[in-house]
Amino acid sequence: MEVFDPTPPPWVEDTVHARGFCCPQCQAGPRQALRAWINRRSPVLGDDRRRKWQEFYQCECGQGWWAWSSDRPPSPQ
């Protein structure tokens, strides 16, 4: 995966914004993604003044989606 590559891969051009932190088509989470890319070149400041990034995923169902890093649910312990 090209997660930290500074240049966006071509597949991110057709992604859609996911309302939940999962694929909007099949509801698979990011762990089921075939590819991932984090746009670390353009952080945004949230309401709490913390940085957030766009996280892009290409799901195994074929849907590309993205969500803000601040929307990621906590990892299970």
N, C-alpha and C positions, 0 to 999 in steps of 0.2 A: 504494500500500500504506500501511497505517496503522502502520508498524513502531514508531514512537516515541510514538504516541498514548497518553496516560496512562490512558484508559479502555479496558478490554478490549472488542474487537468481539464481537458475538453468536456468531460461528462458533467461538470458542475453547471454548465450553461443552461441546461433544461431542468434544473431542480425546482421544487416547489417548497414553500415555507410550511413546515409542519406545525400544527397548533399544539400537539402534544409532542413529547420527545420520542416519537416513533414514526414509522412509515405511514403516511396518510392513506395509502391504498390497502395495505394488508396488516397494519399495526405491529409489524416486527420492530424490535428495538435495534439500537445501533450495533449490538454484538452480532446480529445476524447479517450485517451489511457486508457486501462483497468488497467495497472500497470506502475509504474515508479520506477527507481532506479538511484541515482546519485553516481558516483564513486568518493567520496570525499577523499579517501585514497591516490590517485595518481594524484595530480594536475600537470598541465603542464604550463610552462611559455610561453605566447604568444610573438609575435614580439614586442608588446608594454610593455613587462615585467609584465603583469598582469596575474594572475592565471586563468586557465580555467579547467573545469572538463568535463568528459564524462557523458552525460545524456542519460539514456537508457529508452525506452518506448516499451510497448507491445500494439500494436494497436488492436482495436476491430475487424479488418479484419483478425487477426491472425499473421500479420507480426511483427517481433521484429526489432527495429531500434535504432540507437544511433546517437547523434550529439554533437558537442562541445558546452558548455554553452556560449561561446563567439559568437556563430552563432545564438543564440536565438534573434528573432526580438523584438523590444521594445513593451512593453504592451500598448494596446490602453488606452487612457486616459478617 
